Amino acid sequence: MAVIDIGAAAEDRNSTGAIATFTMVGKANPADDTGTITSVEIWMETEAADVRVGTFSHAGSEVLSTRDYEDLGTVAAGSKQTFSDLDMDVSTGDYIGIQSSSGAIEMESEGGSGYWYKNGDYIPCTSQTFSVAAVQTMSLYGEGATEAPPAGQPYSARVQGVQGMRTWGGI
Amino acid sequence: MIARIEPTGTSVRKGKVQLRFSFYLDPTDARYDEHHIQLPVIPEEGYPGEVDERGNPVDLDDYNNWIEGLPKRWQNNPFHNHFVRVSPDTTDGEIKKLMQDSLAEFYGIWSRNENILKVWQPKREEVGDMSPENIERCELKALDIANRVSSFVEKA
């Protein structure tokens, strides 16, 4: 069972990127194999609520589609936050992205691979055209393994009626 | 060290109730200072300087100087967060046992200064019952737990 990694190291960087109201997908370090992302690391500049992370395929011409995603909830700021036992499908060449209802992520202002961004909630999405920020790097990273996921269709639903939680239907 | 359920990370996934355990360190625990950190108190109106179309500061030096000048507050962040999936029939006692076992496992890795992502190995799970009836039971269970998270605090 081989290890897969995706995204850029979650570390304290020299700048910040507002992720509230935007969906952002890092162009750094696309997935090097096919399997499941089981852990994610993030470093927030300011606390983020309703954080959702996802894996994306790029069809060319800045057109992205979500492959899979997980809801993390609120993510604290000021230190690297790690999350284990997630279950996100990933294929070779995929990218990792993030959206939230508030907050900002640590970002390197230059010298990186850049990221795609689109105003709104686009996790999940199908064949959406994103804009490109050319040189920044987000502190968003994932690891997983090449073992096949269990049989059955994934379903996710948020629980209604809890302050700070979104509600949405299954996929 | 302490384990809590983070209510905002509660959901229904793959026919089961997905819970997020957040683990916190006490001052006497290993590497306490790594997640006991100072944060600037950001005013409600936010950064007053120029931002681009994505809301990011244009002048980084100005932004960083502004951050440095803000009052600070101490905050204790989780040293790790771990997701588990349980059936809607799982008891409070079983959940608390899961929290205790997970806290011990991850603090062990943490205190040995090992990389949690490298040492911890995921275990494959079977998908739960995807029937609408079970999904509804899961949603009710998740809502119940999220509204009673103060009942789920495990210390070690």
HADDOCK unambig.tbl for C-alpha pairs under 7 A between the chains (distance, minus, plus):
assign (segid A and resid 15 and name CA) (segid B and resid 60 and name CA) 6.82 0.50 0.50
assign (segid A and resid 16 and name CA) (segid B and resid 56 and name CA) 6.67 0.50 0.50
assign (segid A and resid 17 and name CA) (segid B and resid 56 and name CA) 5.60 0.50 0.50
assign (segid A and resid 18 and name CA) (segid B and resid 54 and name CA) 6.94 0.50 0.50
assign (segid A and resid 18 and name CA) (segid B and resid 55 and name CA) 6.02 0.50 0.50
assign (segid A and resid 18 and name CA) (segid B and resid 56 and name CA) 6.15 0.50 0.50
assign (segid A and resid 39 and name CA) (segid B and resid 117 and name CA) 6.68 0.50 0.50
assign (segid A and resid 71 and name CA) (segid B and resid 9 and name CA) 6.77 0.50 0.50
assign (segid A and resid 72 and name CA) (segid B and resid 9 and name CA) 5.23 0.50 0.50
assign (segid A and resid 73 and name CA) (segid B and resid 8 and name CA) 4.48 0.50 0.50
assign (segid A and resid 73 and name CA) (segid B and resid 9 and name CA) 4.20 0.50 0.50
assign (segid A and resid 74 and name CA) (segid B and resid 8 and name CA) 6.00 0.50 0.50
assign (segid A and resid 76 and name CA) (segid B and resid 77 and name CA) 6.46 0.50 0.50
assign (segid A and resid 78 and name CA) (segid B and resid 37 and name CA) 6.69 0.50 0.50
assign (segid A and resid 78 and name CA) (segid B and resid 39 and name CA) 6.44 0.50 0.50
assign (segid A and resid 79 and name CA) (segid B and resid 35 and name CA) 6.00 0.50 0.50
assign (segid A and resid 81 and name CA) (segid B and resid 80 and name CA) 6.44 0.50 0.50
assign (segid A and resid 82 and name CA) (segid B and resid 80 and name CA) 5.32 0.50 0.50
assign (segid A and resid 82 and name CA) (segid B and resid 81 and name CA) 5.89 0.50 0.50
assign (segid A and resid 83 and name CA) (segid B and resid 80 and name CA) 6.51 0.50 0.50
assign (segid A and resid 83 and name CA) (segid B and resid 81 and name CA) 4.75 0.50 0.50
assign (segid A and resid 83 and name CA) (segid B and resid 82 and name CA) 5.45 0.50 0.50
assign (segid A and resid 84 and name CA) (segid B and resid 81 and name CA) 6.50 0.50 0.50
assign (segid A and resid 84 and name CA) (segid B and resid 82 and name CA) 4.79 0.50 0.50
assign (segid A and resid 84 and name CA) (segid B and resid 83 and name CA) 6.13 0.50 0.50
assign (segid A and resid 85 and name CA) (segid B and resid 82 and name CA) 6.28 0.50 0.50
assign (segid A and resid 85 and name CA) (segid B and resid 83 and name CA) 5.38 0.50 0.50
assign (segid A and resid 85 and name CA) (segid B and resid 84 and name CA) 6.91 0.50 0.50
assign (segid A and resid 85 and name CA) (segid B and resid 122 and name CA) 6.09 0.50 0.50
assign (segid A and resid 86 and name CA) (segid B and resid 83 and name CA) 6.64 0.50 0.50
assign (segid A and resid 150 and name CA) (segid B and resid 125 and name CA) 6.76 0.50 0.50
assign (segid A and resid 150 and name CA) (segid B and resid 126 and name CA) 5.94 0.50 0.50
assign (segid A and resid 150 and name CA) (segid B and resid 127 and name CA) 6.81 0.50 0.50
assign (segid A and resid 152 and name CA) (segid B and resid 127 and name CA) 6.22 0.50 0.50
assign (segid A and resid 154 and name CA) (segid B and resid 13 and name CA) 6.98 0.50 0.50
assign (segid A and resid 154 and name CA) (segid B and resid 14 and name CA) 5.10 0.50 0.50
assign (segid A and resid 155 and name CA) (segid B and resid 13 and name CA) 5.44 0.50 0.50
assign (segid A and resid 155 and name CA) (segid B and resid 14 and name CA) 5.09 0.50 0.50
assign (segid A and resid 156 and name CA) (segid B and resid 12 and name CA) 5.52 0.50 0.50
assign (segid A and resid 156 and name CA) (segid B and resid 13 and name CA) 4.54 0.50 0.50
assign (segid A and resid 156 and name CA) (segid B and resid 14 and name CA) 6.71 0.50 0.50
assign (segid A and resid 157 and name CA) (segid B and resid 11 and name CA) 6.15 0.50 0.50
assign (segid A and resid 157 and name CA) (segid B and resid 12 and name CA) 5.30 0.50 0.50
assign (segid A and resid 157 and name CA) (segid B and resid 13 and name CA) 6.79 0.50 0.50
assign (segid A and resid 158 and name CA) (segid B and resid 11 and name CA) 4.99 0.50 0.50
assign (segid A and resid 158 and name CA) (segid B and resid 12 and name CA) 6.46 0.50 0.50
assign (segid A and resid 159 and name CA) (segid B and resid 11 and name CA) 5.75 0.50 0.50
assign (segid A and resid 159 and name CA) (segid B and resid 139 and name CA) 5.87 0.50 0.50
assign (segid A and resid 159 and name CA) (segid B and resid 142 and name CA) 6.64 0.50 0.50
assign (segid A and resid 159 and name CA) (segid B and resid 143 and name CA) 5.92 0.50 0.50
assign (segid A and resid 164 and name CA) (segid B and resid 8 and name CA) 6.53 0.50 0.50
assign (segid A and resid 165 and name CA) (segid B and resid 8 and name CA) 5.77 0.50 0.50
